[in-house]
Amino acid sequence: MKFGKESEKLEFKRSTVELSEGIISIVAMLNKHGYGELYFGIRNDGTPIGMDISEKTLRDVSQAIANHIEPKIYPEIKQVFIEEKACIHIEFTGEETPYYTFGRAHIRIADEDRILSPAELESYILKKNTDHNTWDSDLSEKTMDDIDEDTLKEYLERANRAKRIDFTYTTKEDTLRRLNLIEGNKLKNAAYVLFGRLPMLEVQMAIFAGTERLTFNDIKRESGNVIALVEVAEKYIRNNIHWRVVLDGSVQRKEIPEIPIVAIREALVNSYCHRLYTSSQNNEITIYSDRIEIYNPGTFPDGLVPQDFIDGYERSIKRNPLLAQLMYYSKDIESFGTGLKRITVACKNEDVTVEFLLLKKGFAVVFRRPNEQNVTTEIGHNVVRNVVRNVVLNKMEQTVLSTIAKNPAITAAQIAVLLSKSNRMSQRYLNSLQKKNAIRHVGSTKSGYWEIVSNNEAN
């Protein structure tokens, strides 16, 4: 049985004896499309034949790619089994075209790799610099039926409220044309990632027990369009960070998150505006005991660092300009090129440390969580002032009380995770605090919250 056939984005080689030819194919596909796949262990007619593969084989392939392709790329190289035949699968992406190998630039034409002549190379570079077509503006294979009408309507309503779009919804086709998301009869990629009906993108979210990727307390994977995934990720973070309550005598309770929500949302939206959509990697949200990381598979512009944009010295470099424009219309981003600065300022105002990590295969925003001891002490003073003075609480009950003060909507199960206790023990502490009239639960089990009983109420 044949695995498929070669194309402008797919190449087969019988074995690593053809490694040099394979590297040329990688460069040709990168220069034509910016991504592609290469298999060793499959004949060029698509028939899997397999090959002997060891750790050294994979290492040799990786080193050959690193040594012979400029600019550098960081492909995913792994052993796979196709019809029980061992093969090597290489998946690669790159945006820094033109790429060279063995001193030459190649380009993919159908299933062949052709050398670019000096004149063709000069023309290629000129066209790239003056008329570069980005992924979000490329035409997709999706149709109007693949667009979720409700999502599109809701988006347009938000853009109207923001006064950045002056037309109202009519039909899917008319609206998408007005948004520059249709060319001929084909949808652009930006249309589908924003308003797609069926899941195209995924976000992986996890909570770890400590400061390393060792023990999971929770892990989730959600799929959907960009608009849906930003909301899902923000909700996940909101529900799993600490909140403190300020008791200042006002009618409305003031709940303050340990990390500014405006900074979290800005980081999430930016992670989708600037991600590399041709990458097989997903956006990730990881919550540790000391930090929260928001990762996207999109490398930072070459030669620049985040501080260049925070200081305002550099103009915005948009990987997906059409997508960014659309999110600007709906006020999901406030203005171009200000995201990192807005995150920095929001965190500075709340005395929260934020870091920006430039990774080989992506970019991450890291929010450092406030020192737990300091938070507990600060909130503990407020709690002590507002809990009846003659109630005697043991150390664990005091810790649970401080935890409730930070997040009144917290559940017994969440308290158990934070304190590394069982659900039964967590519920026992809550029951004890209720019996001592230190706390009470308001509302339903699902949507209710905890209230700390003040001295005046208890008396």
Summary of the structure (lengths in Angstrom):
residues: 459
radius of gyration: 26.9
end to end distance: 81.5
largest distance: 89.3
contacts: 1405
relative contact order: 0.08
helix: 40%
strand: 23%
